[in-house]
């Protein structure tokens, strides 16, 4: 029984220590553990949120890059089409100018041919009239002086 009394006395003496220990554990939980867990959870949430936000930002940037690349590609195609249209327009203008120059040259050639034909006709007429005068002059020079020239023509 002595041992039981001693154990009972030790138990009774340890009650304030147990109560202090329990109070210390409760105070630790209230003052340190809970705020620390809350801060760590908040940090974890912020870190995870920041990582997700960064992933979202990267995805948005990639999407914007794709949009910009599409716009750039479309702009390049528009520029190429505009260049092609301009080249075709210049080709048409060049062809039109060449056609105009050819037509003008043909008109000049036709005008020059008409002038040549007129000159040739005038020259023939002058030659024919000069031939008639020359033949009369030759006949007068060759025939004796009292001979009628109109009789010599026959």
Buried (B, 14 or more C-beta within 10 A) or exposed (E): EEEEEEEEEEEEEEEEEEEEEEEEEEEEEEEEEEEEEEEEEEEEEEEEEEEEEEEEEEEEEEEEEEEEEEEEEEEEEEEEEEEEEEEEEEEEEEEEEEEEEEEEEEEEEEEEEEEEEEEEEEEEEEEEEEEEEEEBEEBEEEEEEEEEEEEEEE
